[in-house]
């Protein structure tokens, strides 16, 4: 395809039909979850989560078939999604680097999260569940699960980090339009939430707390099942549709990235975008640099690599991951989807092997939002606050290698149409 174009996509009939499972390709076996002393958390997790998803969690198959029904849902949700060459941004930066970004914002709910929401809801319905429970931080995951639940005719209960719930009014309305029951977390509807809520009714909350509430709600209702939006292996597996498409799109332009970048909280959009490229590094010995863009409010990849709980109330098994500590208090930020204490075990292992770099930006977010503004002014798309970190890292990398012909690929995991109030506040816009 001629490089006079700046948008590249594959035909519908070339949409990947299998998810990529990185587990067999990792440099060493992924450390298994552990039961905390005196608890049988692993058995409880099997009662709370979708059985097919847990089966995928530990699969040794390199490639897992995407059911035809899910493929049809992917088409309806705007897949395949274009890859763009950011030529105007390159010109603005006066860099010799070639910048490409994946448009995961072309989604009914505005983000990549629907890729796993549609899969988890499909399996949940097949297993006979009537209601789904979950947590959400920035609100993108909660919206995605509400959307998928609505399509499947299932009920959906969302525990939303209060600090974000209280300012994202339009996104809350969208969840309600999909028929979801939305609760600010910590809430007074669960034992784990009530303990914190009664001490402070304005508690800002955290993803770890909201996860505890979602798990507890599912555990107490045999017709309900808990779905997770990030961190675990099956979630990243479903998200590999992003990177698999992107690799095919790079083939169209006969180009290939030297650097692959995305933002990272728990790891879903980062993992989904980069893991198909890690296959090339691990199995084909390609030379690729991977950068995770984070906030200094919660730079979990700069924490300790050890076993820790994934939730505040210690209901989950212990996972070996980079963590800041599951009870660490982290200041709210506008890119709240990045405010999580731990990182995906898969990505943590890659980090521990020196195969993943990270950068953490100031918690006031002015720097990353200024970079996002530069992107908006040249490319026209408004990224979600979390995606602004990906944009910032891509711009910084392009400037660092200004006189080199590096190819930089980055993921814009969501749009910021429902986050404009955050941009306005941070950048003091009129």
N, C-alpha and C positions, 0 to 999 in steps of 0.2 A: 504494500500500500504506500502511495506517495506521501512523503513527509510534509506536503503542502497542507494536509489535513491535521487537525489537532485533537480529533475525537476518534477513538478506535473501539470497535465492539465486534463480538462474534455472533454468528447467526443463532437463532433459538435452538436449532438442532445440534449445535455444538456445545450446548450447556453441559458442563461436567455431570456425569450420572453416578459418580462415586465420590464419597468424602475421603480425604487422605488422613490416615491414622499414623502419626509420627512415632508412636511407642516402639514398634520393632526397629526403627532406625536410630533411636537415641544412642549416644556413645556408651551408656551403661543402663542397666535396668532402673526404671523409675522406682524410688523408694515407696513401699506400700503404706497405705493408711494404717494407723494403729489405734487400738482402743485405749482411752485414758484409764488409769488405774481405778478399778472398782466400777467401771461402766461398760455396757455393751453397745457402744455407739454405732458400730458397724452394722449390727443386726437391726437397730432402730432405724438407721438410714434406709435400709431395705423396705421398711414399712412406710416410709415417708416419701420416697422418690419413685419415679417411673422405672419399672423393671428393665425395659429395653434400653433405657439410657444407662442404667448401671451396668448392663451387659456390655454396652459399647465402651464404657469407662475403662474396662480392663481387657478389651479385645486385643488379640495379637495379630489380627488381619491388617495388612497394609492399606487395603482399600475396602470400604464398606458401601454397599449399594444404597443409593438414595431411592426410596420407594417412588413409584410413578405418581402417586397422589401428592407427595411432597414436591416433586418436580413441577407439577401443575400449579401448586400453590406458589412456588418460586417464580414461575412465569407471571402469575397474577400480581406478585409483589415487585415486579420490575426487573427481574433477572432475565438475561445477563445485564450487568450495569457497566456503563462505559468507563474506559480509561482515557484520561485527557493528558495531552502534552501542554504544559504550562508555559507556552512561548512568550506571552506578554509578561509574565512574572520573571522569566529569564532575562528579558530585555530590561525590565525595571532594575533588576539586580546587577546587570552588566556582568553576568557570569557565563563562562563557557560550559557549565554543567547543563545537562538535559534533565528537566524536572517533569515527572509524570505523577498524576494523582488519580486514585480510584474513587469513583463517585458513589459511595455507599449511602449518600443522602437521597438517592433516587429510590425511595422506599415509601410505602403508604404511611408509616409512622415517623419517617424521617431519619432512620438509622439502620445500621447493620443488624441490630438485635433480632429482627424478624427471622433471620436465617435459622436460628436455633429455636425461637419461639414456635414457629410453624412445625418444626420436627417434634419438639417435646409434646406439644398439644396433640399432634396426630397420634403419637404412641400412647399418650394418656387416655385418649378417647377409645382406642383399640382395647385398652386394658380395663375399660369400664368405669373410669372415674367420671364424676359429675362436676367437680370443682377443682380449680387450681389455686394454689397459694404461692406467694412470692414476696421478695423484697425489691426495692428499687432505690437508686441513689439520685442520679440526674433525672430519672423519670423515663428515659428512653426504653429501658428493659420492661418496666411496668406497662408502658404503652404498647410495646410489642406483644407482650403476653395477653393483654386485654384484647388486642386486635385478633390474634390467633384464636383465642377462646371464643370470640364472637363468631368467627367464621365456622368454628366447629360446634357452636351451640352449647358451649360449656360456661359455667360460672367462673368468675375470677376474683380473688381477694388479694389486694396489694397493700403491703406495709411500706410506706414511703418515708424516707429520712425527712424528719420534720423541717430541718433548715431549708430544704429545697421545696418541699410540699407547700410551704408558706409563701413562696414568691413565684412559683411557676403555675399561676392560675389557669392559663390557657391549656397547658398540658394536662392539668388535673381534669379540666372540662372534657378534653379529648378522651381520657380514660373513662369518664362517666358516659360519654357518647357510645363507647364500645360496651357499656353495660357493667363495668367493673365496680367493685366495692373498694374504695380507696381510704386508707387510714394513715394519719400522720403517726410516725414511729419515733420514740416509743409511745405505744398506745395503752389504753386501759382494758384492751380486749384479750390480752394474754398475760400469763403469770410473769414471764420474763420482761415484758414491756411495762406492766403495772408497777413493778418494783422501782423502775426508774421514773415513770410518769408521776407517781405519788410524791417522789422527792422533789421533782421539778417539772411542772406542767409545760414549761417552755424548753425542755431539754432538746438540744439541736438534733440529737440522734446520730446514727452512723449506719453504714451498711452492715456491720457486724451485728448490731442490735436488731436491725430489720430482718436479717437472715434468721436470727433466733425466733422472732415472732412468726415468720412464715413457716418455719419448721414445726414449731409448737402447734400452730393452727392445724397443720396437716396431720400431725400425730394424733390429735384429738377428734378426728373425723375420718372414719373409714372410707367415706365417699370422696375425700379430698386427697390431693397429691401435691407435693412441693416441687416447684420447678426453679432452677437456678440460672441466672443470666450470665455468669462468668466463672472463672477459676478452674472448674473441673474439666477433665479431659474430654468428656462427651460434648461439652459446650464448644470447646475449641475445635473439635472434630467437625461439628456442623458448620462452623464458621469458615472452614477451609475452602468452601465454595468461592470465597472472595479471592484468595490467592491463586486458586486453580484457574479461575477466569482470567485473572491478571496475567498469568504466565502465557496463556493462549493469546492474549491481546498483545503482549510484547513480541510474540512470534510474527504477528501481522506487520509490525514495523521493523522487524529484523534488528531489535535492540534488546538489551538485557541490563538489569540494574547492578550497579556496584555497591549501592547503599540502599537498604530497605528500612523504612521508618514508620512508626505509628505511635500514638499515645498509649499509655498503659495504666490501668487501675488494677483490676483483677486479672485481665489478660485476654478477654474474648476477641476484641477487634484486632489487637496486635497479633495474637496467635493465629487467628484465621487468615490474616493477610500474609504473615511471614512464613508460616510452617511449610507450605509447598515449596518455598525458596530454600528453607533449611534442608529439604530433601536433596536439593542440588548440591548444597554444601557438604552434607554428611555422606551422600552416596556417590556423587559425581565429582567431589573435590573442587567445586566452584569457589572462587574467592569472592565472598560477599560480606559486607559489614551490616550488622543489625543494630538499630538504635531505638530504645524505648524512651519516649518523652513523658516525663512525670512532673508532679508538683512537689515543691519542698514541704508542702503541708502533709504529704504522705509518701515519701520516697521509698516505698517498700523494697525495691531492688537494692537499696543501700542499707537495708537492715541486716538481720542475722539469718543464716541458712540453717534452719532447725525445725523441729516438729512444733506445731502450734495448732490451736483451734481455728476454724474458719468463721466462728461466730462468737458473740459476746457471752452468751449464757452457757457455753461449753457443751452444746448438744451434739456437735459433729465429731467424727473421728479426728485424731491428730493427723495433720498433713505435713510432710516435709516441704518447706517452702521458704523463700525469703520473707521475713515478717518483721514488723515493728512492734509486735505484741498485740494480742486480740483485744486487750482492754485499754490500749493506748488512746488517749483523747487527741483528736486531730481537728484543727480549726476548719469550719465550713469554708468552702470556696465556690465560685460560680461553676467551675468544671468539676462538680461534686462526684461525677462518675469515676474520677481518679482517686477519690478519698477512701481508700481501703487499706487495711493494715497488712494484707498478705498478697502474694503473687502466685499465679498458677504454678502447681508443682512441676509441670513440664517446662515452662519457661524458666523457673527457678533452677532446675537442673542444668539447662543450657547456660544460664548465667554463671553457675558454679564452675562450669567447664571453660569459662572465658570466651564463650561464643555469643554473648549478648552484652552490648554496651548500654549505658543509660545516662540521661541528662535530666536534672530536676530544676525547674524554673521557679522564680520567686512566687511566694504564696499570694502576693497582692494581685497577681495576674496581669498587671498592666503591660509587661513586656510581651507576653504571648498574645494578648488581645491587640496590641499595636501591630504585631506580625500578621495576625488574622485580618486586620484592617487593610494591610498592604495587599494581602491575597484577594480580599473582596474587591479592592480597587483595580486589580489587574485581571482577575479571572471571573469576577462577578458572582461567585457562589459564597454564601454566608455559612461558615462552618460552625458546628456546635462548639460550645466552650471547650469541651474535651479535645475535639479535633483541632482546635486552635494550637494545642501543644504540638501536635503532629506537624502542622503548618510551620510553626516557629522553628522546630528542629530541622525541617527540610530547608528552610530559608537560611538558617545558620550554617548548615552543612554546605549549601551552594556557595555561600560567601567565603567559607573557610577554604574551599577548593575553587576559588573564583577563576583561576587561570588553568584549570584542568578540565578535561572533557569527561567528567564523572557523570554517570547516569544515576539519578536519585528517584526512587519510587516511594510515595507516601500515601497513606490511606486517610481520606476524609470520611470518617465513620458515621457522620450525621450532620444534618443541617441545623442552623441556629435560629430558625424562624420563631421558635417559642422561647428563645433565650435572650431576646433583644434587650430586655430590662437589665440583664446582667452586663451586657456590653455597655449599655448607656451609663450604668453606675460606675463601672471600673474605669471607663475612658472619659467620664464626665462629659458625655455628649449632650447637646441641647434637646 
